[in-house]
């Protein structure tokens, strides 16, 4: 993920999602979210806030999506 360009608050949103995950699941959350973001953005692509939100919805277990989005809501530009 080092070659990705982060737009707006996308990098902060990503960090907040990892930080707000329960400790036992942080490594798995980071791995899955990183893979989903890299897949959507493509090599050297730009990671937008929308991509982070879409990927969060894809990789987060359904019962926890609302909570995850609530954690990053203050960072959303729109």
C-alpha positions, 0 to 999 in steps of 0.5 A: 500500500506504500505506492497509493496516493491518499486523498482528503481524510482517507488515510486518517479514516483508514487509521481510525478504523484500525484503531477502533477495531477490537485489539484481537481483530486489528491485524485481520482488519488492517489486512482485509481493509488494506487488500480491499483498498489496494484492489479498488484503487489499483497500483499507484492509484488514489484512495478517496474517502468514498473508497475507504467507506465502500471497502469498510462496508465490504470487509466489516461484518454486517452487525458492526458496519454502523459502528465502524462508519460512526467512528469515521463520520467526523472525518468525512469531508462531505 
